Amino acid sequence: MEDITRSPLYSPDLAPIPPEKRTWNRWNLAALWVGMAVCIPTYLLASYMMRAGLSWQAALVIIGLANLVITIPMVLNGHAGVKYGIPFPVQGRAAFGTVGIHIPSLVRAVVACGWFGVQTWIGGLAIYSIWNAATGQDGEVALTIGKFICFGVFWLINIWFIWKGTESIRWLEDWSAPILILIGVVLLVWGARSAGGFTQVLDQGKQLQQATIEVLPYADAPGITLGLSPLLNTDGTPKATHYRLIHTKQRESRPAEWVPIVSALTAVNIGADSEVQVQFRDGKGNESALLEFKAGGTSAREVGFWQYLMWFTAMVGFWATMSISISDITRHAKSQKDQLAGQFIGLPGTMLFYSFVGIFVTSAAVVAFDDVLIAEDAPWDPVSLVDKFKSPGVVIFAQVAMLIATLSTNIAANVIAPANAFSNLFPKRISFRVGGVIAGFVGILICPWWLMNEISGILIFISGLLGPVLGILLCDYFVVRKRELVLAELYMVDGRYAGVNTAAIIALVAGVAVAIIGYWVKPLEVLYQLSWFSGTAVAFVVYWALMRYRS
């Protein structure tokens, strides 16, 4: 191979890793995936689907199938990383050109920075909980200076690992993977013991997919009639003993009176009021969160075929960022067999296992905690769950475990790719370390504390943007170039891959347009709900056609 070290497109961080220096075997890669997949967003995935009205069984089937689907292109796209020892920005130069690759790599980088910020915010909340447990203080729900300080502390911990380099990442993943699996088992045992049995937990969990407030079709009653459904005890009686209805005109006058609850479903007529608040309490004085009802809004949780399809696409899109930049990881693998086995061992099973942990533990909380009166009060995320324990020692131990899970995910999944992408902009000036620090600052600028409640929509939009990139990469490597790249020319400013490959840009635009057009054009909504699949397929075909015409 020609001397490429003087090229402005070369840097030690982007250089091919020689085979003798590739040290990751299948178990290292599997541990990496355990470390990445065991995270709070994984824990939340099934819970979000249940809150949308899906059963826990349907949620698990969707998660399992989606992760099997995404692992296949993940392995295929990782082939070039193993064969040539190159990261995603260098691999992508073959398809997009040495300049054109900046478009998809920076899109991928910004998405990863967004996830970096979200994960770092979650880690900061864990530190905030540890501080409250150690000092005996009560945490606040609202955004506070204390939460932002804890966010900054966890951000600095992430930056330290970034500065230490990729081998520190392998060490972190190898060390954290068995601990994280053990924590999952401990959570399952706690849930079963707290709720009186494994089956009992899952039976109680069915309540979480039901709406607390829905409009009842009572034609003989004037105005609007609401159906109120608090959570039930194991004997079928409501956990809440009273409710109160706060009408718009009463909010600034006298307090609303508490009304006894006598059945699992309470019908309440609110007349012509278009906006009310509802609150529940039990005999011990525990009060639920205030729920708002607005006429014309969605109150019932109707689940149909398209909702299943939307969630399936969202679950595929969960690892869409990793699927296009997986060469950043597989370039360290010893062989193709190692990357194949490592990814299939580590990804689908871990996602399925920890999603089930999230379902099971949240369902157990319905029985275990008296103050969980309605589905909205359930501790859907593990940080909220741990906050419900009274023992400071339990809280601190559990939150430290969450910090390990969040850190292992954040560094591997959300730092390596943007660090390489930013380094690829100016290889001689921006190292992997500096690129990682830039990613950290972008993660702050995205304001992750505002992204937490938009996870499904964000994932679908991400898959629409990144699916076409994957389609182009796979078509270029396997169909157009038959898995043969001229390694030296990937680093040349005037070689065969120089500049911008217009075919790739056109295919990218076509794929993205088809994937997201349904967001605005209702008759084409199916294309948006299947954004990862539609975008990937269209970009693949368009790129193949344009490259064939060019040849």
N, C-alpha and C positions, 0 to 999 in steps of 0.2 A: 504493500500500500504506500502511496506517495506521502511525503511529509506534509501534513496538514496543520501542524502546530502553529505556523505563522498566519494561517487564515484568520480573518476577523470573525469567522463563524465558529471558530474552535475555542474551547476552554477545557481545562482539566475536568470540570464537572459535567460537561456535555460529551466528552470523549468516549469512544467505545471502551467498555470494560473487557479486558482480555479474559479468555476462559479460565485461566489459572487463578484469577482474582475474584471469580464469582463463587461466593461462599454459601449461598442460601439453598438449602435442600427443601424437600416437600414439607417437612415438619416446620421449618422456619416460615414457609409461605402459609401453611395452615394456621400457625400461631398468629401470623400477621393478620389473617382474616378474622380469627377469633377476636383479636384485639380491636380490629376496626369495627366488626359487626356488633360486638357487645357495647352498646352505647345507649344513651337515653332516647335519642330519636328512634332506634330500633324498638325499644321498650314501648314507645308511644304509638308506633304504627298501627298495631292491632286495636289499641284503645281508641284511636281516632276513628277507625272503621266501625267499632261498636257504638261509639257516640253518634255516628251517622246512621245507625239502624241495622247494621249487618250483624249476623250471629257470629259468635266466636269461632265456630267451625268454619264458616265461610271466610272469615278473616285469615285463618291459618292456611286454608287451601290456596287463597290468593297469594299470600306471602311465599309459600313453598314453591308454587308453580312459577311465580315471577322471578324468583331467585335462581331457579334452575334454568329458566330462559336466558337471563342476563349472564349467567356463568359461561354459556357456550360462546357468544361473541367475545367475552372477556378473555377466554383461553385463546381463541383465534387471533385476536388483536395483540395478545402478548407474545405471539410466536416470533415476531421481528425483534423484540427486546432480547429474547433468549438467543436467537441465532446471531445477531450482530452486536449485542451488548450496548444498544443505544436507547436513550430516553425518548419519550413521546415527541418533543419538539423537533428532534433530529429525524425520527421516523417519519413524521408528517411532512418534512421537506420534500420527500419523494412525490407525494400526492399534491400538495398545495404550493410547492416552490419554497425557496429559502426565505422569501419575503412574505408570500401568501400564508405561510403557516402561522404567522403572528395573529391572524384573525381567529382561528379556532382555538389556538393555545391560550390566548388572552381571555376569550369567552369562558373557557374551562377554568382558567385561573380565577376570574372574578366569582364564578359560581363556587369554587372551592373556598375562596376567601369568605364568602357569605356563610358557608357551613362552618368555617373556622370560627367566625365571630359568634354564631349561634352556640356551638359547642363550648367555646370559651365562656360565654355568658352563663351557660348551664353549670360549668365548673365553678364559676364565681358564686353562683347561688349555693352550691354545695359548701364552699368555704364560709359563706355567710351563715349557713345553718350550723356549721361547726363552731363558729364564733359565738353564736347565740346559745348553743348547748354548753359551751365551756364557761360562759359568763352568767348564765341563768337569765338571759334577756329573752323577751318575746320578739320574734321576727315580725316585720311589717310586710303587708301584701304589696303596697305601692312601691314604685321606684324610689330608692333612697341613696344618699351618698355612700352609706355603708356597703350597699350592693355593688356600686360602681368601684369602690376601693377593692373589694374582693375580686371583682372582674379583672382589675388591673394586676392583682397578685397572681392570679392563675394565668393571665396573659404572659407575664414575665417567666413563669415556669415553662410554658410552651416555647418561648423564645430561647431559653437556655438549652433545651433539647435540640432546637433547630441549629443552634450554634455548634453543638457537639457533632453534628453530621449523621449520615445514614446508618453507620454501624451502631450508634447509640439507639437508633430506632429499632433495629433488630433485637438488641438487648432488651429494650423496653417491652417489645411484643412477646418475646420468648418467656420473659419473667411474669408478665401480667396474664397471659392466656389461661394457665391452669387456675390461677386465683379467681378469674372472672367466671369460669365454668363452675367452680366450687360455690361461689356466691349465688349463682343461679339455682343450684341444688338446695342451698340453705333457704333461699326464699320460698321455694316450692314446699319444703318441709314446714316452714313457719306458717304458710298459708293453710296447709292441710290441718295442722294442729290447732290453729286459731279458729277455724270455721267448723271443726268437727268432722272432717273427712274430705277426701279428694272430690268425690261426686257431689257432696254438699256445696262445695265452693263453686263448681261449674253450674249447678242448678241456680244458685243465688246470682251468679254473674249474668244470667239471661235478662235480669231486670235492667242492666246498664244500657241495653240497646233500645229501651222504651223511652218515649218522651215524657218528661215530668208534667208539661202543660200541652194540651191539645184542644182543638176546637171540636165540640161535640155537635152532631147534626140533629139538633132538636128543633124541628120546624114549628112546633106548637108554642115555643117560648120566644118572647120578644127579645131582640138584640142578640148578643153573642153569649153562648154557654160554653164555659171552659171545663175540661176534665182534668183534675189534679191527681197525679199518681206519685206519691212519695215512695221510697223504697220500703220493702216489707221485711219483717223478721222471718226467721226460719219457720215459725208457726203460722205464717200468712197474715199476721196483723201488721198494720202500718207502723213504721218506726217513729214517724211524727204523730203527735197527738193533737196538734192544733195547726191551723193556717191563718194567715191574715191577708186581706186583699187591700192594697193601697191604691186608691183611685187618684188620678192626676190632680183633682181639685183638693184632695185631702193632704197632699204631701207637705204643705206648709201650714196646715191647721192642726186639728186634733189627731192624735195617734190612732191608727186603725185597730179595731178590736180583734182579739184572737178568737177563732171559731173552732169548736171541737171537730175532729175527723172521726167518722164512725165506720168508714169502709175503705177498701183499697183504692177505689175510684170515687172521687168526690166531684159532683157536678155543681158548678157555680155560675150563676148568670150575672154578667157584668153590664147588662143593658146596652146602651149605645156607646159606652166608653170604648175608645179605640186603643187606649194605652193604659195598662195597669201593671203593678208590681205584685208579686206573690212571694211570701216567705213562710217557712215552716219552723216548728219547734217541737221538742219532745217534753216529757214530764220532768226531765232532769235540768231543763233550762237551756239545752243546746239549741242553737238557732242555725238555720240554713242560710246560704247566700240568698240575696234578693234576685229573683228571676223577673225579667221584663217580658211582657207580652205586648205585641203591636199588631193590630188588625191588619190583615193582608200579608203578614209575614209567614214564613214556613214554621208551622208548629208541630206537624206530624212528621214522623220519619218514614217516608215511603221509599222502599228499596226495590228497584227494578233492574232489568238487564243492563242498562246503560250505567247505572251506578256501580255495578260489579266491574264493568269494563273500565270505567274511569279509575277505580281503585287499583285494578290490575296494572294499568298503564303507569299509574303513580308509583306502584311498587317496583316495576321494572326501572322506572326513572330514578329510583332511590340511589342506585349505583351507576347511573349513566355517566357521571363524571369520571369514575374509576375505569369504566369500560373503554373509554377513548385514550386514557393516559396510563393504562396498565403496564406499558413497557417501562415506565419509570420504576416499577417494582420488579418485573420479570427479567430485566437486564442483569439483576444480581443472582438469578437462578442458575444452578449448575447444568440443568438439562431441560428439554421439553417435557420429559416425563415428570420431572419434579414440579414444573409449573402447572401441568395438567392435574396431577394428583393433589397438589397443595391447594389449588383453587377449588376443586370439587369437594375436597374434604372440609375445607375451612368455611366457605361462604354459605351454601344453601342450608346446611344443617344448623349452623350457628344462628342464622337469621330466624329460622323456624323455632329453635329452642328458646331463644330469648324473647321472641314475640309471644310465645306461649307463657313464659314467665310473667310478662307484663299483663296478659289477660288474667292469669290465675291469681296473681297477687292483688290486683285491683278488685277482682271479684271477692277475694277473701276479706278485703277491707270493709265490704258491705256488712259483714257479720262481726268482724273484729272490733270495729270502732263505733261507739254509740253516736258520735256526732256526725256520722255520714248519713244524713236523712234523705237526700235526693241524689240522683246520678251525677249532677253537676258538682256535688261536694266530694265525690269519690277521689282518692289520691291517684289520679291518672298517671302522674309522673313519679318516679322514685324519690325525688327530692321532697315532694309533698308528703309522700308516704312516710319517710323517715322522720319528718317533722312531727308526726303524730305520736311517736314514741316518747315516753316520759323520761326514760333513763338517759342521762347525758352520755354515758359510755357507749350505749347502743347507737345513739345518733352519730357520735363522732366516728365510731368504727365504720358504720354504714356509709357515711359521707366520704370518708377516706377511700373506701372501695369504689365509690362513684367517681371520685377524682381520678383514680387509676384507669377506670374504664373510659372516661372522657378524654384523658390525656393520650391513651394508647390509640384511640380513634383519630383524634385531632391531628396528631403528628404525622401518622402514616397516610391518612386519607385526604387531609386538607392542606398539607404544607408542601409535600414533595413536588406535586405537579405545579402549583403556582410558583414555587421557587425556581424550578427548571424553566417555566415559561418566561418569567421575568429575566432570568439569566440569559435566555435565548435572544432577548431583545438586544442586549449589548454584552456578548459573551466575554469580551476582554475587560469589561468594567464591572459587571454585576456577577458575583459568585453565587453559588448555591446558598451560602449563608446569608448574604445580603438580600437575595431574592426571597428567602424565607422571612426575613424581618419585614420586607416590603409587604408581603402577604399578611403578616400580622397587623400592620397598620391599616391596610385596606379592610381587614376584618372588623376593625373598630369603626371605620368610616361608614360601613354599611348599616350600623345601628342595629345589632342583632336582637335587642330587646323588643323591637317592633315586628320581628319576623316570626315569632314563636307560634302564633295562632293561624298562620297562613300556610302550613306545611304541605297540604295536599295540592293546593293550587300552584305553589312554587315548584313542587316536584314535577307536575305535569308540564309546566312551562319549560323547566330545565330539560326534560326529555325531548321536548319539541325542538330545542336548540341544538342539543348534543347528539341526538340520534342520527341526523344527517352526516355529522362529522364521522361517526363510526362507520356508516355505510360507505362513505368515500374511502376511508382508510382500508377497509376490508376489500373493497373492489380493486383498489390500486395494488395492494400487496398480493392478493391471491389470484386475481383474474388478469389484470393488466400486466403486472411484472412477474407473475409466476413465482413469487417469493424470492426473487433475485434483485438485490440492490447493489449499486456500485458505491461501496462505503465511502471511499475517499471523496467522491463528488458530492456527497451530502454536506460536505464542509467547504465547498468551493463556491465563490461568488459568481463565477462565470462557467460553471459546469452544466450538465444536462438538467439539473434540478433548480437552476438559478431563477430568481425573479418570482413571478406569480403565475401559477397554472390556472388560466382562466376557466378551464373545464371544471376544476374543483370548486371554484368560486360560484360559477353558474349552478352547479349541482347542489352546492350548499344553500344558495338562495332558494332554489326550487324546493328542496327538502324542507327547509324552515317554513316557507310560505304555505306549502300543503299541510304541514303539521299544525300550524297555528291559525289558519284561515277560519277554521270552525269556531274559534273564539268570538269572532265578529259576525260570521255568516251562519245563522241558525240552521239552515238546511244541510250545511256541511259540518255540523257539530261533531259527527262521528269521527272525522279526521283529527279533530283536536283531542277527543277522548282516547284515540289510539295514536297519539302524537309520536310516541317513540317508534312504533311500527311503521306508520305512514311516512314519517320523515326519513327514517333509515332506508326504507324500500325505494322511495322516489329518488333520493340522492344516489343510491347505488346504481339504479337503472340509468339515470341521466348521466352520471359520470362515465359509466361503461359505454353508453352510446356516443358521447362526445369524444372520448379517447379512441374509440374504434374508428370514428369518422376521421379523426386527425391522422391516424396511422395509415 
